[in-house]
Amino acid sequence: MQHPSYPELIRLALPIIVANAAVPLLGLIDTAVIGQTGSASDLGAIALAALIFSFVYWGFGFLRMGTTGFVAQALGAKDKRELHALLFRTLLVGFSIGVALILLQYPIEKMATHFLSASPEVNERVRDYFYIRILGAPATLMTFALLGVLIGMGWTQQLLWVQLLLNGLNVVLNILFVVGMSLGVAGIALGTVLAEWVALFFALWIVFKKMGIHHPQQRLWQLRNTIFDRTRLMALLKVNSDIMIRTLALISGFAWFAKQGAQLGDQTLAANHILLQLISLSAFFLDGFANVSEMKVGHTYGAKNKLQLQLIVKKTTVLAVISSSVLSLLFLFFGPTIVSLLTQDSLVQDIANRHRHFAAIYIFTSFAAFQLDGIFIGLAKTQPMRNSTVSAFVLFVIFSVWWTPIFANTGLWWALISYILFRALFLYSYYRSLF
């Protein structure tokens, strides 16, 4: 096996970066559409509604992350039967969870709006969004599984096609429903749901074709014993449960951040949401190199090539450091221009601009946590990810409760920066014990 070169790693990462960046770009467009046509309450509703679905969907992000590690290792071991079984196994899990979420939509919405405790006007708009968007749950979660397969197999160009279709169609429909038909927040939700279902069927077609599965129902029946093999199923559930706890702790941090911001007023909530959208854009960009780490680490671990694994870790991390530096500087200098494109509210603009340097610091320091997450996902060693994120979340809550009453939004941002730093430090201590 040849040593990975920087051009090769960049070639693999670029489609993932573009695909990943499409997700927060969509959030930015949603924010811009509402920010230019609605009020601060509308913008705050989009912020909180998006946060609810971060909980609902990212909590099951193991369908993407867990799938990637196992698929990459099966590919490295050249186990075609297990590759096909993994595909069907995760698709069935994703569909089942999606249906369960639709059935449980009422208590989920009640708990979410109670916890976030925004103004009655914002909560009303959040409900308009939630009860439409939840109908896309099975499509979203099954697509997570398919994206995990695409990354694990190294089919990054096809991943890009799926994400471009999903987000491109979403943008068109959102503009149509909000600007053209004046449906407001509900129009954003409707456009997203329709795009999610179209993207699912497109992704299924791509993956089945690339894997040579011409008769999915027949292949599912042939692999039924392998799909439900107890040992393999328990290994998948163990990894998935760790990732789920880790993801819930991660999203809990951003939920806590939003809750604290909401208590500082609708304008502060809206301003922080804008900055978090820009952080998400950078995060998904950096996650491209982490995804390449997942893929390559899994391949080399499955092939039992330790030297190759360490070279991949080193080179993808160098690329991530360079990227985080460039992104933070770009945001620091061009932040005011970007903010003005996302909202016309002068008070929201002022709050966002006064805190943009905190967002730049967050972006610069975040690369380490992303890279270490990618390494552990590729190794399918997810317990360190769980432990580090839960520990960092506890510290984040402590610091935010301590600093926010004293320093207001500035203290809240410093607490968020400490959150990403503690995650990286805890993960690095686990990483050193591996080698």
N, C-alpha and C positions, 0 to 999 in steps of 0.2 A: 504493500500500500504506500503510495507516494505521500510525502509530507505535504500538508495543506499550505498553499501559498496565499499571500494577502489578496491578490487579484481573484483567486478562486473563492475565497471567503466573502469578498465583496460581491462577486457575481451571484452567489447564493443568497446573500443578505438583501440585496437591492429589491427584488420582487417582494420579499416579506416586508421590508421597510415601507414600500409604496402601499402595499395592501394594509399594513397596520396603521399607517398614517391616514388612510381613508376613513378609519373609524372615528378618531377625534375630529377630523376635518368635517365629517358629517355633523358632529356635535357643534362645531363652530358655525356651520351653516344654519342649523336649527336655531342656535342662539342668535345669529344675525337676523334671520327671518322674523323671529319673535321680537328681538330687540328693536328692529326698525319699524315694526307694525303694531306692537303692543306696549304694555306698561311695565314698570318694574315688577309688579305682581305676576304678570305673565312670564317674565324672565325668571323670577324666583320659582315659579311653578315648574318650569322646564328643568331647572337645577335640581329640585327635590324629586321630581318624577324620574329623571335620569338616574338619580342616586338610588331610588327604590329598585329600579331594574338592574342596577349594578349589584345590589344585594341578591335579587332574585336570580339573575343569570350568572354573574361572576362567582357566586357561591357554588355553582356547578361547573366552574371552569376546568375542573379535573377531567371533564369529557374531552377537552382539547389537550391539556398538559399531560395528563396521565396516558392518554392514547399515544402522544408523540414519543415518549420514552420507550414504551413497550414495542411500538411499531419499529422504531429505529433499531432496537436491540434484536428483534426478530429478523429484520432485514440484514443486519450484520451477521447473524447466525444462519442466514439463507433458509429460513423456515417459512415457506410459502403458505402452508396450511394454517399456521398460527396467524399469519398476516391477515388472511381472509376471515378467520374466526374473530380476531380483534375488531375488525371492521363491523361485523354484524353485532358483536357483543356490545360495543359502545353505542351503536345506533339504537338498539333495543332499549338500553338504559336511558338514553336521551329522550326517546319518544315517551317512555313510561313516566319519567319525571315531568316532562312538559304537560302531559295530560293531568297529572296530579296537581300541578300548579294552577291550571285552569279551574279544576274542581275546588281548590282552596283559595280562590281569588278574593272572596269577600273578607275572611279573617286576615289575610295578608295585607290587604289595603287598610283595614281598620288599625292593625298594629303599627303599620308604617306611618300613617298620618298622625297617630297618637304620639309616637316616639319623636317625630320630627318637630312637632308643635309649632308649626308656622301659623301665620295669620289665617283667619277663616276664608278670606278671599283667595289666598294662595292654595289652601287645601281643596277648595272647590274645583279649581282648575287642575290640580293634581289628580283628582278622582276622574275627571273627564278623560285625561290621558291614560290612566292606569287600566280602566276597564276595556279599553280598546286594545292597548298594546299587549296585554296578557294573552290575547288570542294567538299571538305568534310564538308562544313558548315552545311547543314541540318542534317547530321549524328551527328556531334559534339553537336549541340544545342539540338537535341532530346535526346541524351544521357545525357546531363546535367539534363534534366527533370527527366529521369529515375533514375539517381543517387540521386536526391533529394527525390524521393519516397523511395528508398532503405534506405537512412539514416533516414528519417522521420518514417518509419515503424520499424526501429531497425534491419533491415536485413543486418548487416554489413559484414557478411561472403560472401554473394552474391555480395555485392559491391566490395569486394576484387577480386572475380573471374572475374568480368567485367574488372576491371583495369589491372589485370595481363594479361588477354587475349589481351587487347588493347596495352599495352606497350611491352609485350613479342613479339607479332607479329610485332610490329613496329621496335623493335631492330633488329630482324632477317631480315626484309625487308630492313632496312637502311644499314645494313652491306652488304647485297646482292647487292643492287643497287650502293652503294658508293665504297666499297672495291672490290666487284666482277665485277661490270659492269662499274665502273669509271664514274658514272653519276654526281658526285659532289653534289652541293647544291640541284639541281633538284631531285636527287635520295633520299635525305632526305625527301623532300616534298611528293614525290610519295609514299614512304613507309608509311608515316603518314596517307595519305588519304585512302589508301587501308585498313589499320588497323582500322581507324575510322568507316568505313562502316560495317566491319565484327563485331566490338564490338557493334554497335547499334542493329543489329538483334539478337545478343546473349542476350543483356540486355532486349530487348522486350520479348523474349521467357521466360526469368527468371521472370520478373515482372508479365506478364500475368498469368503464371503458379502459382506463389505464391498468387496472388490475386483471383484466381479462375475464371479468365476471359477466357473461352474456345472458345468463338466466338466474337472476338474484334469488328468486324463490327456491329454485332447485338447489342452488349452492348452499342456501341457508339450511335446507333440510339435510343435505349431505354432511354438513359440519355441526349439526345440532349437539352431538356429544362433546365435541371439542369446545364449542362455544360455552357450554355450561359445565365444563370440566371444573371440579371443585377446587383443586389446587390453584389453577390459573385464575379462576374467578375470585378466590380469596385474596390472591396477590394483587389483583386489580382493585378490589374493594379496599384493601389496606392502603395502597398508594393513593387511591381516590379520596379516602376519608381524611388522610393527612393533608392533601391538597385543599380539600373543602374547608377544613378548619383553618388552614393558613389563609385561604382566600377570604373567608368570612372575617377573620381578624384584620386583614388588609383593608377590606371595604368598610369594616367597622371604624377604622381610623378616619377614613374620608367622611363617613357618616357623622362621626363625632365632630369633625372639623366643620361640616355644614351646619350641624345643630348649634354649635357654639357661635358660628357666624350669623345664623338666623336670629339668635338672641341679641345680636348687636344691631339689628335692623334689616329691613328688606334691601336697602341699598348696599349694605355690606355683604349680605348674602349673595346678591347679584354680582357684585364686583369680585368676590372670591370665586364664584362659579366661572366667570370669564377667565381668571388666572388659572384655575384648575383645568379648563379646557385646553389652554395653551401648554400646560404641563403634560396633559394627556397626549398631545401631539408629539412632544419630545419623548415621552415615555414609550410610546408605540414605535417611534423611530429607533430608540436604543434597544427595544425588545427584539428588533430584527437580528442584531448580533447575538442576543441571548438565545433566540430561536435556532440560529445556526449552531450555537454551542450545544443545545439540546440534541439536535439532529446528529452532529458529528461525534459528540461524546457518546451518544447511544450506539452509533455504528461501531466505534472503536472499542467500546466496552463489550458489545456483543461479540466482536472479533478478538477480544482479549489483547488489545494493543495499547499498553499503558503509555509508552513514549509518545505515540500519536495523540493520545488523549491530552497529555500535558501541553503539547505544542498547540493544539487547538484552543485550549483555555488561554494560553499566553497571547496568541495572535488576535483572537476575538476581543479580548480585554483591551489590547492596545487600540484597536479600532473603535471600541466603545468610549474610551477616554477621549480620543480626538473628537468624536462626534458630540459628546456631552459638552466639551469646551466650546465648540463652535455654536451649538444650539443655545447655550446660556448667554453667550455674547450677542448673538443675533437678537434674542428676546430682550436683552437689557437695553440695546440701542434702538430697536424698532418697536418696542412694546407700546408706546403711546399711539403710534399710527394704527397698530393692530386693534387696540382697545377701541379706538374711535370708529372702526369699521363694524364693531360688534354691538355697540349701543349708542344711542343718542342722548341718554340721560347724563347730564353733566356731572352730577354728584357721584354716580356710579363710575364714570370715567376717572374722576379725581381720586376716589378710593383705590381703584385698580392701579392707577399710575403710581400712587404713593407706596404701594406694596409690591410692585413688579420686581424689584431687586431681590426680594425674598424668594419669589418664584424662580428667578435665575439661579440663585444659590442652590435651591432644591434640585433643579435640573442638572447642575454641574456635579452634585454629589451622589446622584441616584444611580449612576452606571454600575457601581459595585454590587448593589442589591440585585439588579437585573441579571448581571452576568453570573452571579453565584446561584441564583434561582435556576438559570438555564443549565448549569452544570449538574445540579442535584436532580433536576427533572430527567436529564439524559441518563443519569445513573440509576433512576428509579429509586433513589434514596430520599424520601420526602419528609421523614420525621424531623430532620434539621430545619427544613423550611417552615414546618408547623411551629416548632418550638421558638424559633427566632422571631417570627412574626407576632405570635401571641405575646412574647416577652416585650417586644418593642411597642406593641399597642398599649400594654399596661403602663409603661413608662410615659408614653405620649399623653394618655389621659391624665396622669399625675401632673405632668408639666403644664398641660393646657389649663387645668383647674387652678394651678398655682399662678401661672403667668398672665392668663387672660384678664382676670379682674384688675391686675396691676397695669398692664401695658395694652389692654384692649386687643385690637386685631393684630398688632405687631407681636404681642406675646403669643397669640394663637399660631402665627406663621412660624415663629421660632420653635414652637413645640412640634409643628409638622416637620420641620427640617431635622429635628432631633430624632423623629420617628424613622426616617429613611436611613439615617446614620446608624442608629442602633440595630436596625435590621441587618445592615451590611456587616457590622462588627460581630454580631452573634453568628451569622452565617460563615464568616471567615474563620472563626475559631473552630467550627465544625470542619471546614475545608482542610485546614492544616492537619487535623487528625487523620484525614484520609491518606495524605501523602507524607 
